[in-house]
Amino acid sequence: MNTLRKSLIYLVLSLLVQAAATPAAAQGFKWWQTERFQKELGLTQEQITRIEGIYTSTDPLLRAQRKAVDKNDERLSKLIGDPTSDEVAVLQAVDRLESSRAEVSRTRTLFLFRIRRVLTEEQNVKINAMFKRDHEEREKRSKGPRGRQDNDHSDCH
């Protein structure tokens, strides 16, 4: 049972990390409203309005779905921490958590798909390059002075 508990804790932690790495637009960063994105992509006012409409109609659903994920995650954590819990209850809680995560992923994917359809092919290429460049810059900033992650303790064996 101890091995099962550890495995489930690792699973939950890895999924939380994965969930935290969602695209910026799905996290609430309204990139289409920033001057940088508007200029570099050449967004029209109509595109900005349409994207804002997509965001406005999707955001409440995403918030509710994320709340369900948090609630299901909390329930699972309590079950894992309870020595009287049985495997069936834990597996059911895992299924509920994964189902709620899948709903968030589905909604977020449709949200991004709908936005991509508002943009031209050229704008989609540009935005991909911008997000990639931003991601690489964040990665560089998070590196320590010797090129390692600041929290890398691989030399502490």
Contacts in CASP RR format, 6 or more apart in sequence:
PFRMAT RR
TARGET T0000
AUTHOR 0000-0000-0000
METHOD contacts of the structure
MODEL  1
MNTLRKSLIYLVLSLLVQAAATPAAAQGFKWWQTERFQKELGLTQEQITR
IEGIYTSTDPLLRAQRKAVDKNDERLSKLIGDPTSDEVAVLQAVDRLESS
RAEVSRTRTLFLFRIRRVLTEEQNVKINAMFKRDHEEREKRSKGPRGRQD
NDHSDCH
4 87 0 8 1.000
4 90 0 8 1.000
5 80 0 8 1.000
5 81 0 8 1.000
8 76 0 8 1.000
8 80 0 8 1.000
8 90 0 8 1.000
8 94 0 8 1.000
9 80 0 8 1.000
11 94 0 8 1.000
12 73 0 8 1.000
12 76 0 8 1.000
12 77 0 8 1.000
12 80 0 8 1.000
12 97 0 8 1.000
15 97 0 8 1.000
15 98 0 8 1.000
15 101 0 8 1.000
16 73 0 8 1.000
19 69 0 8 1.000
19 101 0 8 1.000
19 104 0 8 1.000
22 108 0 8 1.000
23 108 0 8 1.000
23 112 0 8 1.000
23 131 0 8 1.000
24 31 0 8 1.000
24 131 0 8 1.000
25 31 0 8 1.000
25 32 0 8 1.000
25 55 0 8 1.000
25 111 0 8 1.000
25 112 0 8 1.000
25 115 0 8 1.000
26 62 0 8 1.000
26 108 0 8 1.000
26 111 0 8 1.000
26 112 0 8 1.000
28 55 0 8 1.000
28 59 0 8 1.000
30 52 0 8 1.000
30 55 0 8 1.000
31 37 0 8 1.000
32 38 0 8 1.000
32 43 0 8 1.000
32 47 0 8 1.000
32 48 0 8 1.000
32 51 0 8 1.000
32 52 0 8 1.000
32 115 0 8 1.000
33 48 0 8 1.000
33 52 0 8 1.000
37 43 0 8 1.000
37 127 0 8 1.000
37 130 0 8 1.000
38 48 0 8 1.000
40 126 0 8 1.000
40 130 0 8 1.000
41 119 0 8 1.000
41 123 0 8 1.000
41 126 0 8 1.000
41 127 0 8 1.000
41 130 0 8 1.000
42 123 0 8 1.000
43 123 0 8 1.000
47 118 0 8 1.000
47 119 0 8 1.000
50 118 0 8 1.000
51 115 0 8 1.000
51 118 0 8 1.000
54 111 0 8 1.000
54 114 0 8 1.000
54 115 0 8 1.000
54 118 0 8 1.000
55 111 0 8 1.000
58 107 0 8 1.000
58 110 0 8 1.000
58 111 0 8 1.000
58 114 0 8 1.000
61 107 0 8 1.000
62 104 0 8 1.000
62 107 0 8 1.000
62 108 0 8 1.000
62 111 0 8 1.000
65 100 0 8 1.000
65 103 0 8 1.000
65 104 0 8 1.000
65 107 0 8 1.000
66 104 0 8 1.000
68 100 0 8 1.000
68 103 0 8 1.000
69 97 0 8 1.000
69 100 0 8 1.000
69 101 0 8 1.000
69 104 0 8 1.000
72 93 0 8 1.000
72 96 0 8 1.000
72 97 0 8 1.000
72 100 0 8 1.000
73 97 0 8 1.000
75 93 0 8 1.000
75 96 0 8 1.000
75 97 0 8 1.000
76 90 0 8 1.000
76 93 0 8 1.000
76 94 0 8 1.000
76 96 0 8 1.000
76 97 0 8 1.000
79 85 0 8 1.000
79 89 0 8 1.000
79 90 0 8 1.000
79 93 0 8 1.000
80 90 0 8 1.000
116 124 0 8 1.000
119 127 0 8 1.000
142 149 0 8 1.000
142 150 0 8 1.000
143 149 0 8 1.000
143 150 0 8 1.000
144 150 0 8 1.000
148 154 0 8 1.000
END
